[in-house]
Amino acid sequence: MSLSTTTTELVSQGSFDWFLTIAVGGVGAWLFWFEIRNVLRLRGKPTSPTKSDQLFGYAMGFVIALIALFGTARYRGWI
């Protein structure tokens, strides 16, 4: 009988799950806020190809943020 209890895990599964939730969900929430703020700043500006390209880029960032937020919520079983 061995008195030593060794494990190959650095952290528990629950701790790792919460780390992923905070890391990915936090980045997704920050990106969501950032992209919404940028889109609102472009509202009412004259339409030019440069502004259209910026708006498209912000829209893609918004989609990525939504994927991160919904993916985190599904991983945690919230939705």
PDB file as gemmi writes it, atoms N, CA and C in Angstrom:
CRYST1    1.000    1.000    1.000  90.00  90.00  90.00 P 1                      
ATOM      1  N   MET A   1       0.841  -1.172   0.000  1.00  0.00           N  
ATOM      2  CA  MET A   1       0.000   0.000   0.000  1.00  0.00           C  
ATOM      3  C   MET A   1       0.885   1.233   0.000  1.00  0.00           C  
ATOM      4  N   SER A   2       0.588   2.127  -0.905  1.00  0.00           N  
ATOM      5  CA  SER A   2       1.381   3.333  -1.040  1.00  0.00           C  
ATOM      6  C   SER A   2       0.707   4.471  -0.293  1.00  0.00           C  
ATOM      7  N   LEU A   3       1.482   5.228   0.464  1.00  0.00           N  
ATOM      8  CA  LEU A   3       0.960   6.381   1.178  1.00  0.00           C  
ATOM      9  C   LEU A   3       0.926   7.626   0.299  1.00  0.00           C  
ATOM     10  N   SER A   4       1.621   7.583  -0.799  1.00  0.00           N  
ATOM     11  CA  SER A   4       1.693   8.731  -1.708  1.00  0.00           C  
ATOM     12  C   SER A   4       0.509   8.704  -2.667  1.00  0.00           C  
ATOM     13  N   THR A   5      -0.151   9.830  -2.788  1.00  0.00           N  
ATOM     14  CA  THR A   5      -1.227   9.938  -3.781  1.00  0.00           C  
ATOM     15  C   THR A   5      -0.775  10.948  -4.826  1.00  0.00           C  
ATOM     16  N   THR A   6      -0.518  10.453  -6.006  1.00  0.00           N  
ATOM     17  CA  THR A   6      -0.076  11.321  -7.079  1.00  0.00           C  
ATOM     18  C   THR A   6      -1.171  11.397  -8.132  1.00  0.00           C  
ATOM     19  N   THR A   7      -1.218  12.509  -8.778  1.00  0.00           N  
ATOM     20  CA  THR A   7      -2.180  12.705  -9.840  1.00  0.00           C  
ATOM     21  C   THR A   7      -1.486  13.399 -11.001  1.00  0.00           C  
ATOM     22  N   THR A   8      -2.002  13.169 -12.181  1.00  0.00           N  
ATOM     23  CA  THR A   8      -1.413  13.807 -13.355  1.00  0.00           C  
ATOM     24  C   THR A   8      -2.144  15.094 -13.715  1.00  0.00           C  
ATOM     25  N   GLU A   9      -3.192  15.416 -12.986  1.00  0.00           N  
ATOM     26  CA  GLU A   9      -3.949  16.630 -13.253  1.00  0.00           C  
ATOM     27  C   GLU A   9      -3.328  17.820 -12.530  1.00  0.00           C  
ATOM     28  N   LEU A  10      -3.200  18.932 -13.251  1.00  0.00           N  
ATOM     29  CA  LEU A  10      -2.687  20.147 -12.626  1.00  0.00           C  
ATOM     30  C   LEU A  10      -3.780  20.855 -11.823  1.00  0.00           C  
ATOM     31  N   VAL A  11      -4.992  20.856 -12.362  1.00  0.00           N  
ATOM     32  CA  VAL A  11      -6.141  21.448 -11.685  1.00  0.00           C  
ATOM     33  C   VAL A  11      -7.326  20.510 -11.861  1.00  0.00           C  
ATOM     34  N   SER A  12      -8.353  20.717 -11.053  1.00  0.00           N  
ATOM     35  CA  SER A  12      -9.540  19.880 -11.178  1.00  0.00           C  
ATOM     36  C   SER A  12     -10.317  20.241 -12.437  1.00  0.00           C  
ATOM     37  N   GLN A  13     -11.189  19.322 -12.843  1.00  0.00           N  
ATOM     38  CA  GLN A  13     -11.999  19.569 -14.034  1.00  0.00           C  
ATOM     39  C   GLN A  13     -12.913  20.771 -13.839  1.00  0.00           C  
ATOM     40  N   GLY A  14     -13.470  20.927 -12.661  1.00  0.00           N  
ATOM     41  CA  GLY A  14     -14.335  22.068 -12.381  1.00  0.00           C  
ATOM     42  C   GLY A  14     -13.593  23.390 -12.476  1.00  0.00           C  
ATOM     43  N   SER A  15     -12.375  23.428 -11.958  1.00  0.00           N  
ATOM     44  CA  SER A  15     -11.572  24.651 -12.055  1.00  0.00           C  
ATOM     45  C   SER A  15     -11.234  24.976 -13.503  1.00  0.00           C  
ATOM     46  N   PHE A  16     -10.912  23.957 -14.266  1.00  0.00           N  
ATOM     47  CA  PHE A  16     -10.595  24.173 -15.673  1.00  0.00           C  
ATOM     48  C   PHE A  16     -11.822  24.663 -16.441  1.00  0.00           C  
ATOM     49  N   ASP A  17     -12.989  24.097 -16.136  1.00  0.00           N  
ATOM     50  CA  ASP A  17     -14.231  24.546 -16.786  1.00  0.00           C  
ATOM     51  C   ASP A  17     -14.500  26.022 -16.503  1.00  0.00           C  
ATOM     52  N   TRP A  18     -14.330  26.432 -15.249  1.00  0.00           N  
ATOM     53  CA  TRP A  18     -14.563  27.839 -14.912  1.00  0.00           C  
ATOM     54  C   TRP A  18     -13.519  28.745 -15.525  1.00  0.00           C  
ATOM     55  N   PHE A  19     -12.277  28.273 -15.632  1.00  0.00           N  
ATOM     56  CA  PHE A  19     -11.236  29.050 -16.294  1.00  0.00           C  
ATOM     57  C   PHE A  19     -11.615  29.310 -17.757  1.00  0.00           C  
ATOM     58  N   LEU A  20     -12.060  28.247 -18.451  1.00  0.00           N  
ATOM     59  CA  LEU A  20     -12.480  28.418 -19.840  1.00  0.00           C  
ATOM     60  C   LEU A  20     -13.669  29.361 -19.946  1.00  0.00           C  
ATOM     61  N   THR A  21     -14.613  29.236 -19.025  1.00  0.00           N  
ATOM     62  CA  THR A  21     -15.791  30.102 -19.046  1.00  0.00           C  
ATOM     63  C   THR A  21     -15.388  31.557 -18.895  1.00  0.00           C  
ATOM     64  N   ILE A  22     -14.543  31.842 -17.942  1.00  0.00           N  
ATOM     65  CA  ILE A  22     -14.129  33.223 -17.688  1.00  0.00           C  
ATOM     66  C   ILE A  22     -13.249  33.747 -18.823  1.00  0.00           C  
ATOM     67  N   ALA A  23     -12.329  32.935 -19.306  1.00  0.00           N  
ATOM     68  CA  ALA A  23     -11.415  33.383 -20.363  1.00  0.00           C  
ATOM     69  C   ALA A  23     -12.157  33.621 -21.677  1.00  0.00           C  
ATOM     70  N   VAL A  24     -12.856  32.623 -22.172  1.00  0.00           N  
ATOM     71  CA  VAL A  24     -13.520  32.748 -23.477  1.00  0.00           C  
ATOM     72  C   VAL A  24     -14.736  33.669 -23.370  1.00  0.00           C  
ATOM     73  N   GLY A  25     -15.528  33.504 -22.320  1.00  0.00           N  
ATOM     74  CA  GLY A  25     -16.691  34.372 -22.142  1.00  0.00           C  
ATOM     75  C   GLY A  25     -16.288  35.815 -21.911  1.00  0.00           C  
ATOM     76  N   GLY A  26     -15.221  36.025 -21.166  1.00  0.00           N  
ATOM     77  CA  GLY A  26     -14.746  37.389 -20.913  1.00  0.00           C  
ATOM     78  C   GLY A  26     -14.247  38.060 -22.177  1.00  0.00           C  
ATOM     79  N   VAL A  27     -13.478  37.349 -22.968  1.00  0.00           N  
ATOM     80  CA  VAL A  27     -12.989  37.905 -24.233  1.00  0.00           C  
ATOM     81  C   VAL A  27     -14.163  38.153 -25.176  1.00  0.00           C  
ATOM     82  N   GLY A  28     -15.108  37.223 -25.218  1.00  0.00           N  
ATOM     83  CA  GLY A  28     -16.281  37.405 -26.068  1.00  0.00           C  
ATOM     84  C   GLY A  28     -17.109  38.603 -25.646  1.00  0.00           C  
ATOM     85  N   ALA A  29     -17.294  38.798 -24.350  1.00  0.00           N  
ATOM     86  CA  ALA A  29     -18.069  39.937 -23.850  1.00  0.00           C  
ATOM     87  C   ALA A  29     -17.354  41.254 -24.152  1.00  0.00           C  
ATOM     88  N   TRP A  30     -16.036  41.275 -23.956  1.00  0.00           N  
ATOM     89  CA  TRP A  30     -15.272  42.490 -24.258  1.00  0.00           C  
ATOM     90  C   TRP A  30     -15.348  42.814 -25.751  1.00  0.00           C  
ATOM     91  N   LEU A  31     -15.184  41.792 -26.597  1.00  0.00           N  
ATOM     92  CA  LEU A  31     -15.232  42.010 -28.038  1.00  0.00           C  
ATOM     93  C   LEU A  31     -16.629  42.464 -28.467  1.00  0.00           C  
ATOM     94  N   PHE A  32     -17.659  41.903 -27.880  1.00  0.00           N  
ATOM     95  CA  PHE A  32     -19.037  42.310 -28.169  1.00  0.00           C  
ATOM     96  C   PHE A  32     -19.227  43.793 -27.872  1.00  0.00           C  
ATOM     97  N   TRP A  33     -18.804  44.225 -26.700  1.00  0.00           N  
ATOM     98  CA  TRP A  33     -18.921  45.637 -26.308  1.00  0.00           C  
ATOM     99  C   TRP A  33     -18.106  46.528 -27.245  1.00  0.00           C  
ATOM    100  N   PHE A  34     -16.887  46.112 -27.550  1.00  0.00           N  
ATOM    101  CA  PHE A  34     -15.993  46.893 -28.406  1.00  0.00           C  
ATOM    102  C   PHE A  34     -16.583  47.087 -29.795  1.00  0.00           C  
ATOM    103  N   GLU A  35     -17.122  46.018 -30.376  1.00  0.00           N  
ATOM    104  CA  GLU A  35     -17.659  46.101 -31.735  1.00  0.00           C  
ATOM    105  C   GLU A  35     -18.954  46.921 -31.776  1.00  0.00           C  
ATOM    106  N   ILE A  36     -19.808  46.758 -30.790  1.00  0.00           N  
ATOM    107  CA  ILE A  36     -21.033  47.564 -30.747  1.00  0.00           C  
ATOM    108  C   ILE A  36     -20.686  49.048 -30.641  1.00  0.00           C  
ATOM    109  N   ARG A  37     -19.713  49.364 -29.793  1.00  0.00           N  
ATOM    110  CA  ARG A  37     -19.291  50.760 -29.645  1.00  0.00           C  
ATOM    111  C   ARG A  37     -18.775  51.328 -30.962  1.00  0.00           C  
ATOM    112  N   ASN A  38     -17.987  50.551 -31.689  1.00  0.00           N  
ATOM    113  CA  ASN A  38     -17.445  51.015 -32.969  1.00  0.00           C  
ATOM    114  C   ASN A  38     -18.530  51.182 -34.026  1.00  0.00           C  
ATOM    115  N   VAL A  39     -19.488  50.271 -34.054  1.00  0.00           N  
ATOM    116  CA  VAL A  39     -20.581  50.394 -35.021  1.00  0.00           C  
ATOM    117  C   VAL A  39     -21.399  51.643 -34.724  1.00  0.00           C  
ATOM    118  N   LEU A  40     -21.653  51.916 -33.458  1.00  0.00           N  
ATOM    119  CA  LEU A  40     -22.417  53.108 -33.106  1.00  0.00           C  
ATOM    120  C   LEU A  40     -21.663  54.397 -33.450  1.00  0.00           C  
ATOM    121  N   ARG A  41     -20.352  54.356 -33.389  1.00  0.00           N  
ATOM    122  CA  ARG A  41     -19.554  55.527 -33.770  1.00  0.00           C  
ATOM    123  C   ARG A  41     -19.634  55.806 -35.270  1.00  0.00           C  
ATOM    124  N   LEU A  42     -19.796  54.751 -36.069  1.00  0.00           N  
ATOM    125  CA  LEU A  42     -19.883  54.933 -37.523  1.00  0.00           C  
ATOM    126  C   LEU A  42     -21.276  55.337 -37.979  1.00  0.00           C  
ATOM    127  N   ARG A  43     -22.247  55.239 -37.109  1.00  0.00           N  
ATOM    128  CA  ARG A  43     -23.620  55.565 -37.473  1.00  0.00           C  
ATOM    129  C   ARG A  43     -23.715  57.033 -37.878  1.00  0.00           C  
ATOM    130  N   GLY A  44     -24.370  57.280 -38.995  1.00  0.00           N  
ATOM    131  CA  GLY A  44     -24.570  58.648 -39.457  1.00  0.00           C  
ATOM    132  C   GLY A  44     -23.397  59.247 -40.212  1.00  0.00           C  
ATOM    133  N   LYS A  45     -22.308  58.519 -40.374  1.00  0.00           N  
ATOM    134  CA  LYS A  45     -21.162  59.036 -41.135  1.00  0.00           C  
ATOM    135  C   LYS A  45     -21.451  58.928 -42.633  1.00  0.00           C  
ATOM    136  N   PRO A  46     -20.855  59.786 -43.415  1.00  0.00           N  
ATOM    137  CA  PRO A  46     -21.036  59.675 -44.864  1.00  0.00           C  
ATOM    138  C   PRO A  46     -20.553  58.309 -45.356  1.00  0.00           C  
ATOM    139  N   THR A  47     -21.286  57.763 -46.302  1.00  0.00           N  
ATOM    140  CA  THR A  47     -20.930  56.444 -46.824  1.00  0.00           C  
ATOM    141  C   THR A  47     -19.773  56.572 -47.808  1.00  0.00           C  
ATOM    142  N   SER A  48     -18.736  55.856 -47.527  1.00  0.00           N  
ATOM    143  CA  SER A  48     -17.586  55.781 -48.423  1.00  0.00           C  
ATOM    144  C   SER A  48     -17.090  54.341 -48.388  1.00  0.00           C  
ATOM    145  N   PRO A  49     -16.288  53.948 -49.364  1.00  0.00           N  
ATOM    146  CA  PRO A  49     -15.775  52.567 -49.350  1.00  0.00           C  
ATOM    147  C   PRO A  49     -14.992  52.240 -48.083  1.00  0.00           C  
ATOM    148  N   THR A  50     -14.268  53.189 -47.555  1.00  0.00           N  
ATOM    149  CA  THR A  50     -13.494  52.951 -46.345  1.00  0.00           C  
ATOM    150  C   THR A  50     -14.412  52.694 -45.154  1.00  0.00           C  
ATOM    151  N   LYS A  51     -15.449  53.491 -45.016  1.00  0.00           N  
ATOM    152  CA  LYS A  51     -16.395  53.313 -43.905  1.00  0.00           C  
ATOM    153  C   LYS A  51     -17.165  52.007 -44.062  1.00  0.00           C  
ATOM    154  N   SER A  52     -17.477  51.637 -45.300  1.00  0.00           N  
ATOM    155  CA  SER A  52     -18.172  50.373 -45.536  1.00  0.00           C  
ATOM    156  C   SER A  52     -17.292  49.192 -45.148  1.00  0.00           C  
ATOM    157  N   ASP A  53     -16.011  49.267 -45.464  1.00  0.00           N  
ATOM    158  CA  ASP A  53     -15.077  48.208 -45.084  1.00  0.00           C  
ATOM    159  C   ASP A  53     -14.940  48.118 -43.567  1.00  0.00           C  
ATOM    160  N   GLN A  54     -14.888  49.273 -42.899  1.00  0.00           N  
ATOM    161  CA  GLN A  54     -14.810  49.268 -41.440  1.00  0.00           C  
ATOM    162  C   GLN A  54     -16.061  48.645 -40.832  1.00  0.00           C  
ATOM    163  N   LEU A  55     -17.215  49.001 -41.370  1.00  0.00           N  
ATOM    164  CA  LEU A  55     -18.462  48.454 -40.870  1.00  0.00           C  
ATOM    165  C   LEU A  55     -18.520  46.947 -41.055  1.00  0.00           C  
ATOM    166  N   PHE A  56     -18.048  46.455 -42.186  1.00  0.00           N  
ATOM    167  CA  PHE A  56     -17.998  45.014 -42.417  1.00  0.00           C  
ATOM    168  C   PHE A  56     -17.074  44.329 -41.412  1.00  0.00           C  
ATOM    169  N   GLY A  57     -15.920  44.907 -41.168  1.00  0.00           N  
ATOM    170  CA  GLY A  57     -14.983  44.344 -40.195  1.00  0.00           C  
ATOM    171  C   GLY A  57     -15.577  44.310 -38.800  1.00  0.00           C  
ATOM    172  N   TYR A  58     -16.266  45.370 -38.412  1.00  0.00           N  
ATOM    173  CA  TYR A  58     -16.905  45.398 -37.099  1.00  0.00           C  
ATOM    174  C   TYR A  58     -18.021  44.364 -37.021  1.00  0.00           C  
ATOM    175  N   ALA A  59     -18.740  44.174 -38.122  1.00  0.00           N  
ATOM    176  CA  ALA A  59     -19.804  43.166 -38.138  1.00  0.00           C  
ATOM    177  C   ALA A  59     -19.223  41.762 -37.971  1.00  0.00           C  
ATOM    178  N   MET A  60     -18.089  41.494 -38.598  1.00  0.00           N  
ATOM    179  CA  MET A  60     -17.452  40.178 -38.446  1.00  0.00           C  
ATOM    180  C   MET A  60     -16.954  39.970 -37.010  1.00  0.00           C  
ATOM    181  N   GLY A  61     -16.422  41.013 -36.406  1.00  0.00           N  
ATOM    182  CA  GLY A  61     -16.015  40.924 -35.003  1.00  0.00           C  
ATOM    183  C   GLY A  61     -17.200  40.665 -34.100  1.00  0.00           C  
ATOM    184  N   PHE A  62     -18.331  41.278 -34.421  1.00  0.00           N  
ATOM    185  CA  PHE A  62     -19.564  41.072 -33.668  1.00  0.00           C  
ATOM    186  C   PHE A  62     -20.007  39.610 -33.763  1.00  0.00           C  
ATOM    187  N   VAL A  63     -19.934  39.036 -34.958  1.00  0.00           N  
ATOM    188  CA  VAL A  63     -20.304  37.628 -35.146  1.00  0.00           C  
ATOM    189  C   VAL A  63     -19.371  36.716 -34.349  1.00  0.00           C  
ATOM    190  N   ILE A  64     -18.087  36.994 -34.379  1.00  0.00           N  
ATOM    191  CA  ILE A  64     -17.123  36.191 -33.613  1.00  0.00           C  
ATOM    192  C   ILE A  64     -17.418  36.287 -32.120  1.00  0.00           C  
ATOM    193  N   ALA A  65     -17.753  37.482 -31.644  1.00  0.00           N  
ATOM    194  CA  ALA A  65     -18.092  37.658 -30.229  1.00  0.00           C  
ATOM    195  C   ALA A  65     -19.335  36.856 -29.866  1.00  0.00           C  
ATOM    196  N   LEU A  66     -20.341  36.866 -30.727  1.00  0.00           N  
ATOM    197  CA  LEU A  66     -21.548  36.089 -30.456  1.00  0.00           C  
ATOM    198  C   LEU A  66     -21.259  34.588 -30.424  1.00  0.00           C  
ATOM    199  N   ILE A  67     -20.400  34.122 -31.318  1.00  0.00           N  
ATOM    200  CA  ILE A  67     -20.020  32.705 -31.311  1.00  0.00           C  
ATOM    201  C   ILE A  67     -19.334  32.353 -29.996  1.00  0.00           C  
ATOM    202  N   ALA A  68     -18.445  33.224 -29.521  1.00  0.00           N  
ATOM    203  CA  ALA A  68     -17.756  32.979 -28.249  1.00  0.00           C  
ATOM    204  C   ALA A  68     -18.743  32.953 -27.091  1.00  0.00           C  
ATOM    205  N   LEU A  69     -19.682  33.893 -27.073  1.00  0.00           N  
ATOM    206  CA  LEU A  69     -20.644  33.952 -25.966  1.00  0.00           C  
ATOM    207  C   LEU A  69     -21.600  32.771 -25.981  1.00  0.00           C  
ATOM    208  N   PHE A  70     -22.147  32.438 -27.150  1.00  0.00           N  
ATOM    209  CA  PHE A  70     -23.060  31.301 -27.223  1.00  0.00           C  
ATOM    210  C   PHE A  70     -22.336  29.978 -27.001  1.00  0.00           C  
ATOM    211  N   GLY A  71     -21.104  29.868 -27.493  1.00  0.00           N  
ATOM    212  CA  GLY A  71     -20.326  28.655 -27.251  1.00  0.00           C  
ATOM    213  C   GLY A  71     -20.033  28.455 -25.781  1.00  0.00           C  
ATOM    214  N   THR A  72     -19.710  29.525 -25.086  1.00  0.00           N  
ATOM    215  CA  THR A  72     -19.474  29.439 -23.645  1.00  0.00           C  
ATOM    216  C   THR A  72     -20.741  29.035 -22.907  1.00  0.00           C  
ATOM    217  N   ALA A  73     -21.856  29.644 -23.287  1.00  0.00           N  
ATOM    218  CA  ALA A  73     -23.123  29.319 -22.630  1.00  0.00           C  
ATOM    219  C   ALA A  73     -23.521  27.859 -22.879  1.00  0.00           C  
ATOM    220  N   ARG A  74     -23.296  27.367 -24.080  1.00  0.00           N  
ATOM    221  CA  ARG A  74     -23.614  25.960 -24.367  1.00  0.00           C  
ATOM    222  C   ARG A  74     -22.669  25.025 -23.618  1.00  0.00           C  
ATOM    223  N   TYR A  75     -21.400  25.369 -23.527  1.00  0.00           N  
ATOM    224  CA  TYR A  75     -20.421  24.548 -22.814  1.00  0.00           C  
ATOM    225  C   TYR A  75     -20.818  24.401 -21.344  1.00  0.00           C  
ATOM    226  N   ARG A  76     -21.297  25.496 -20.765  1.00  0.00           N  
ATOM    227  CA  ARG A  76     -21.700  25.468 -19.352  1.00  0.00           C  
ATOM    228  C   ARG A  76     -23.091  24.864 -19.157  1.00  0.00           C  
ATOM    229  N   GLY A  77     -23.840  24.669 -20.243  1.00  0.00           N  
ATOM    230  CA  GLY A  77     -25.178  24.118 -20.140  1.00  0.00           C  
ATOM    231  C   GLY A  77     -26.231  25.148 -19.773  1.00  0.00           C  
ATOM    232  N   TRP A  78     -25.934  26.403 -19.998  1.00  0.00           N  
ATOM    233  CA  TRP A  78     -26.865  27.479 -19.676  1.00  0.00           C  
ATOM    234  C   TRP A  78     -27.946  27.630 -20.731  1.00  0.00           C  
ATOM    235  N   ILE A  79     -27.657  27.181 -21.949  1.00  0.00           N  
ATOM    236  CA  ILE A  79     -28.679  27.200 -23.010  1.00  0.00           C  
ATOM    237  C   ILE A  79     -28.701  25.865 -23.694  1.00  0.00           C  
TER     238      ILE A  79                                                      
END                                                                             
